[in-house]
Amino acid sequence: MIHQKITPATSDERGVISDILYKTEIHHAAIIESRRGGLIRGNHYHKATTQHIFITKGSLRYWYQPIDRNQPVKSIVVREYEMVTTPPLEIHALEILEPNQFVVFSQGKRGGKDYESDTFRVPPILTPDMIKA
């Protein structure tokens, strides 16, 4: 997992330009909106796909663990203009903390008819009882 704050690449009197990704081949991009908090997304991994999750509104808690589960489950809160990158073979789950919107950029199969072809469900690393009320 890589977590980074997206900062301006350039600015002038017209405004700011921030590079989200640079020199990165992207095979799919999707906008995901969650209308309320307390939801769980994910609890899966990808064998070959890398995903970059860029938060445009709101926040989420990103939970992750290596596929061999030889390390404890960890989490980090990702906020607006931050991005987290999920490498292949990392189990991940998203705890939706509030209504939010994020863009997922995928390197590998993820869209259209390939949406589930590199997605492997696992026993949850994040369950409803882990979510703080």
Secondary structure, DSSP 4 states (H G I P E B T S, - for coil): -EEEE--EEEEETTEEEE-S-SS---SEEEEEEE-SSS-EEEEEE-SS-EEEEEEEESEEEEEEEETT--S--EEEEEETTEEEEE-TTEEEEEEE-SSEEEEEEEESS-SGGGTTTT-EE-S-SS-GGGS--
